[in-house]
Structures are given as structure tokens and as C-alpha cells.
Amino acid sequence: MSSVTVRVPAKVNVQLSVGPLREDGYHDLVNVFHAVSIFDDVVARESDSITVAVTGDWADLVPVDDTNLAVQAARALAKHAGVCYGADLVIHKAIPVAGGMAGGSADAAAALVACNELWGLGLPAEDLMRLAADLGSDVPFSLMGGTALGAGRGELLTELPTTGTFHWTFAMADGGLSTPSVYAECDRLRATPSRGFWPEADAGLLAALRDGDPHALGRCLSNDLQPAALSLRPALAVTLEAGRRLGALGAIVSGSGPTCAFLVEDAAHAARLAQALPERAPIRATATAHGPTPGATIL
């Protein structure tokens, strides 16, 4: 096999509860991930070395050196398997960069799956999940997809039962937000880092997912990082309010931001909202999507 293509979804956090700051610098989280139909495609081709190139709307914002998470994933896989194989990786970007939708993590997950196949390693999903957790907190969910409850720093996953399809409109901001900066701002806004507080999954939110009820889910959306994202990027408040006024069932900053996510009634409502938002909010682009969708998948 000389080439493998893997498609991997973006995510939205329908609940992100931030708990204690741990000694390792991470926070304990309750993180309800939901994979949505905005995809990156990662192509891996045979090569003597590991390289990366990027195409798509966000390509100019993605590093093509050793800091690229997909490159790190391929190298981690080769080291784990004890091989010296190479791969030319080409990332076709649609997921926003530094947008709170796990774009870099998605590409890392796709690289793991693609290189495992390209190199004929045959490693089981459990091995890939362990490598994914070492690469980043969101990478395991990008492998898994669907809807899942994340614990620890987000990497300990439990699949959640979800009925039907949820529809979304996403508003992408100009420029990104650094995840570490948003967490630091979250700690600053709190009187002290929240040691001792252990977040819990919202029972109403889990029931809404299980029942396929978008109205109930819209009422339950929550993100403890949202005040920090708004503090660092006040214009996001304008975007959230515009979406609410246009009839969104729920409005939330996705993850560490700055992408804003709007839960809507159906695909037609998502399209209307995507068309109307740019006239009312300072955004770079909009996209519509549905979820849940599968994780990293070989095409």
C-alpha cells in the first residue's frame, strides 16, 4: 500500500467543567465531547522520512515542522513499533486552527491511523489510544468519535448513548486562542485555582443526548472556559448574542475558543443562521454540521 487517506472530525464540547489544578499542571475535567461533520483529511504516502504539508482554508496557520502534532504522532508510532519507516503527510484542513475544535488533535489521530495502516503495523486500537493520550488530551476522542464523556484531563473516555442527529452552526473568529492561555485566564478569574472541587457530568445534559432532544440539550450547554475566552476576546460575546437572537437553541464557546457553536433545530435552520451571522457579528467564516459522527476513519 503506497497511500492511505484518513478522515477525522472536529469536536464540540457540550459540557466542559474545569476542576482542580493538578500537580502536573493539568486540570481535572468533566468533558462531554461530540464529534461533528467538519472534517480534515490526512493522506499518508510512502517516504524515507516523515514530512508534512498542509492545504485548505486554514493552511497558512498550520506549522509544517517538528511542532506539527501529526508529525509528532507519526514519530511516536514509529518509535513505539520499533521501526524506521517514513511518511509524507498531507493535511487537507477544514477544521479551524486554534479554534477550540481539536483540529491539531484530529490530525494527530488521523496520522496514527494512517501510518499504522501504511506501514502494515496492525497495532490494535488500544495501543493507538495509549499513544494518543500521550500526544494530547483531545487526541483519544478524535480517534473514538461519536459522543463521549472524558475524565482526567479529558483522555479517559466513556462512550455516551446518543439518539438521533444534532445540528450545528459554527462561527469562526479571525485568529486563534492559545489553550494554555485560556486555562491560565480561567484560574486568574477564579479567586484561587479550584483545588478540591470535583466536577460532575450534568444529568440533564446526558438525558438530552440519550433522548435526542435538541431543546433540552441547548438549555444544558455549559463551558467553564467560556468566561476566560470572553475575557481574552470580548467580541465573542457579540457573536454569541447574535446567534441567540437568530433563534439558536443553545450558544456556547467551543472548548477554549474562539469558535462559537450554535445548536439549532435542523439543517435548514443551521443554513439560515450561517448565512445571517456574518452580517451581525465580527467573524471570519461560518460552517454548518451535524453530529455525532465517527472518529478517524480510513477512506
Legacy VTK file of the C-alpha trace (Angstrom):
# vtk DataFile Version 3.0
C-alpha trace
ASCII
DATASET POLYDATA
POINTS 299 float
0.000 0.000 0.000
1.596 3.274 -1.112
-1.034 5.750 0.146
-3.677 5.886 2.890
-6.306 8.578 3.448
-7.982 9.053 6.830
-10.930 11.366 7.532
-11.253 12.761 11.052
-13.933 15.009 12.595
-13.916 18.212 14.588
-15.433 18.232 18.056
-17.599 20.494 20.145
-17.694 20.286 23.932
-21.327 20.287 25.019
-20.126 20.298 28.628
-16.683 21.369 29.797
-16.358 21.546 33.571
-12.942 22.531 34.901
-11.943 21.186 38.281
-8.779 21.122 40.363
-5.400 22.203 39.084
-3.182 19.140 39.406
0.470 18.966 40.331
1.335 18.145 36.708
-0.161 21.464 35.572
-3.321 19.980 34.070
-6.872 20.421 35.392
-9.251 17.628 36.257
-12.140 17.837 33.819
-15.576 16.557 33.042
-15.634 16.921 29.301
-18.554 15.786 27.130
-17.213 15.540 23.581
-19.423 15.458 20.494
-17.911 14.778 17.055
-19.331 16.863 14.200
-19.203 16.713 10.414
-16.417 19.205 9.783
-13.515 17.036 8.643
-9.810 17.107 7.964
-8.430 14.524 5.544
-4.891 13.301 6.171
-3.081 11.443 3.401
-0.002 9.384 4.250
2.304 8.302 1.403
5.389 6.115 1.463
8.606 8.044 2.071
12.069 7.701 3.558
11.355 10.413 6.157
8.402 11.976 7.985
7.250 15.268 6.468
4.041 17.295 6.420
2.331 19.673 4.020
-1.000 21.441 4.509
-3.714 22.618 2.116
-7.099 24.261 2.699
-8.564 27.452 4.109
-6.509 27.355 7.322
-3.265 26.081 5.818
-1.306 29.276 6.431
-1.827 28.876 10.196
-0.522 25.307 10.487
3.173 24.620 11.207
4.949 22.266 8.816
7.912 21.478 11.063
8.504 19.216 14.053
5.917 21.107 16.118
3.114 19.764 13.924
1.153 17.278 16.011
0.632 14.924 13.075
4.410 14.668 12.610
4.804 14.009 16.330
2.139 11.297 16.109
3.852 9.529 13.211
7.194 9.609 15.006
5.662 8.366 18.256
4.051 5.477 16.374
7.320 4.530 14.658
9.180 4.617 17.973
6.513 2.527 19.689
6.615 -0.078 16.915
10.404 -0.065 16.726
10.509 0.797 13.019
12.264 3.466 10.984
9.595 3.966 8.329
8.738 7.363 6.881
5.610 9.043 5.567
4.818 12.163 3.605
1.712 13.522 5.336
-0.640 15.897 3.521
-3.328 17.525 5.682
-6.377 18.934 3.906
-7.699 21.393 6.506
-11.321 22.274 7.113
-11.280 22.281 10.933
-10.336 25.739 12.291
-6.821 26.151 13.692
-6.562 27.071 17.407
-10.344 27.312 17.327
-11.387 25.050 20.191
-12.480 22.250 17.840
-9.440 19.938 18.253
-8.054 20.495 14.752
-4.470 19.643 15.658
-5.570 16.706 17.776
-7.711 15.431 14.918
-4.732 15.481 12.558
-2.607 13.601 15.107
-5.289 10.917 15.431
-5.563 10.642 11.659
-1.786 10.320 11.332
-1.756 7.459 13.854
-4.435 5.549 11.944
-2.959 6.326 8.509
0.615 5.348 9.374
-0.490 2.229 11.237
-2.162 1.144 8.001
0.524 2.440 5.608
3.305 0.679 7.486
1.322 -2.531 7.931
1.839 -2.481 11.696
-1.574 -3.875 12.614
-1.488 -2.307 16.064
-4.786 -2.632 17.962
-6.982 0.311 18.865
-5.850 0.078 22.493
-2.239 0.804 21.516
-3.273 3.754 19.368
-5.377 5.141 22.216
-2.410 4.997 24.596
-0.194 6.806 22.101
-2.983 9.335 21.516
-3.240 10.140 25.234
0.489 10.891 25.359
0.147 13.279 22.413
-2.662 15.415 23.840
-5.845 15.422 25.886
-8.188 15.617 22.861
-6.396 13.119 20.612
-8.050 9.971 22.042
-11.534 11.349 21.347
-10.532 12.205 17.776
-9.776 8.509 17.346
-13.034 7.450 19.001
-15.609 9.939 17.686
-19.309 9.773 18.464
-20.232 11.291 21.828
-18.190 10.531 24.917
-17.576 11.567 28.489
-13.959 12.479 29.137
-12.449 12.401 32.626
-8.954 13.056 33.972
-7.573 15.726 31.660
-10.076 14.532 29.055
-8.282 11.416 27.844
-10.235 8.835 29.906
-13.253 8.190 27.707
-16.624 6.529 28.163
-18.948 6.292 25.170
-22.298 8.011 25.768
-25.610 6.799 24.319
-26.956 9.378 21.878
-30.169 9.252 19.877
-30.735 10.892 16.525
-28.816 13.752 14.950
-27.999 17.182 16.356
-27.497 20.125 14.008
-24.986 22.938 14.494
-23.787 26.235 13.081
-20.227 27.293 13.857
-18.871 30.832 13.728
-15.101 31.001 13.287
-13.247 34.046 14.564
-10.245 35.729 12.992
-7.171 34.387 14.746
-6.967 31.668 17.388
-6.722 31.396 21.149
-3.963 29.537 22.977
-5.441 26.761 25.101
-2.858 27.222 27.915
-3.608 30.966 27.947
-7.339 30.331 28.284
-6.812 27.920 31.180
-4.487 30.424 32.847
-7.117 33.126 32.458
-9.735 30.766 33.893
-7.563 30.327 37.000
-6.991 34.083 37.218
-10.704 34.847 37.067
-11.355 32.442 39.890
-10.226 33.705 43.287
-7.841 30.741 43.520
-7.308 27.671 41.367
-10.206 25.372 42.215
-8.423 22.769 44.306
-10.727 20.250 45.912
-13.693 20.826 43.586
-14.549 17.745 41.540
-16.778 18.437 38.529
-19.627 16.093 37.628
-21.457 15.295 34.429
-24.763 17.140 34.062
-27.554 14.554 34.349
-29.927 16.711 32.309
-27.404 17.030 29.501
-26.777 13.277 29.425
-30.537 12.665 29.299
-30.921 15.153 26.419
-28.229 13.332 24.433
-29.790 9.969 25.199
-33.266 11.178 24.211
-32.135 13.084 21.117
-33.769 16.288 22.433
-32.062 19.391 20.972
-34.164 21.825 23.006
-33.151 20.201 26.282
-29.529 19.933 25.149
-29.494 23.611 24.196
-30.561 24.572 27.724
-27.810 22.422 29.251
-24.768 23.519 27.206
-22.009 24.692 29.548
-18.331 25.613 29.371
-16.285 26.741 32.371
-13.674 28.146 29.981
-16.162 30.490 28.319
-15.681 33.419 30.762
-11.927 33.193 30.198
-12.330 33.104 26.407
-14.653 36.121 26.578
-12.166 37.948 28.791
-9.397 37.409 26.250
-11.640 38.006 23.215
-14.593 40.255 24.237
-16.004 40.293 20.688
-17.117 36.692 21.170
-19.950 37.955 23.357
-21.353 39.800 20.320
-21.240 36.593 18.277
-22.964 34.527 20.965
-25.721 37.094 21.411
-26.268 37.363 17.655
-26.769 33.608 17.424
-29.256 33.634 20.292
-31.237 36.442 18.674
-31.342 34.436 15.456
-33.058 31.575 17.246
-30.277 29.220 18.279
-31.429 26.670 20.851
-28.084 26.993 22.607
-24.937 29.088 22.187
-21.510 28.299 23.574
-17.816 28.876 23.020
-16.373 25.586 21.776
-13.650 24.335 24.102
-11.010 27.014 24.667
-12.403 29.030 21.741
-12.633 31.229 19.863
-15.077 29.278 17.666
-18.689 29.752 18.770
-21.109 26.835 18.446
-24.871 27.190 17.998
-27.226 24.250 18.423
-30.213 24.579 16.065
-33.455 22.841 15.127
-32.447 21.211 11.851
-30.229 21.528 8.775
-32.367 24.302 7.264
-32.129 26.356 10.468
-28.357 25.800 10.503
-28.067 27.130 6.944
-30.166 30.230 7.701
-28.100 31.004 10.775
-24.825 30.532 8.896
-25.995 32.975 6.246
-27.234 35.625 8.691
-24.426 35.627 11.264
-21.716 37.374 9.209
-23.913 40.476 8.937
-24.324 40.682 12.715
-21.050 39.525 14.250
-17.283 40.010 13.745
-16.439 36.558 12.359
-14.190 35.116 9.663
-16.440 32.327 8.411
-19.355 30.064 9.264
-19.956 26.369 8.768
-22.851 24.001 9.316
-22.503 20.471 10.639
-24.287 17.605 12.309
-23.300 15.083 14.922
-22.434 12.659 16.188
-20.026 11.348 13.562
-17.408 8.568 13.653
-13.834 9.187 14.692
-10.756 8.781 12.494
-11.783 6.543 9.559
-9.834 5.118 6.641
-11.426 6.126 3.342
LINES 1 300
299 0 1 2 3 4 5 6 7 8 9 10 11 12 13 14 15 16 17 18 19 20 21 22 23 24 25 26 27 28 29 30 31 32 33 34 35 36 37 38 39 40 41 42 43 44 45 46 47 48 49 50 51 52 53 54 55 56 57 58 59 60 61 62 63 64 65 66 67 68 69 70 71 72 73 74 75 76 77 78 79 80 81 82 83 84 85 86 87 88 89 90 91 92 93 94 95 96 97 98 99 100 101 102 103 104 105 106 107 108 109 110 111 112 113 114 115 116 117 118 119 120 121 122 123 124 125 126 127 128 129 130 131 132 133 134 135 136 137 138 139 140 141 142 143 144 145 146 147 148 149 150 151 152 153 154 155 156 157 158 159 160 161 162 163 164 165 166 167 168 169 170 171 172 173 174 175 176 177 178 179 180 181 182 183 184 185 186 187 188 189 190 191 192 193 194 195 196 197 198 199 200 201 202 203 204 205 206 207 208 209 210 211 212 213 214 215 216 217 218 219 220 221 222 223 224 225 226 227 228 229 230 231 232 233 234 235 236 237 238 239 240 241 242 243 244 245 246 247 248 249 250 251 252 253 254 255 256 257 258 259 260 261 262 263 264 265 266 267 268 269 270 271 272 273 274 275 276 277 278 279 280 281 282 283 284 285 286 287 288 289 290 291 292 293 294 295 296 297 298
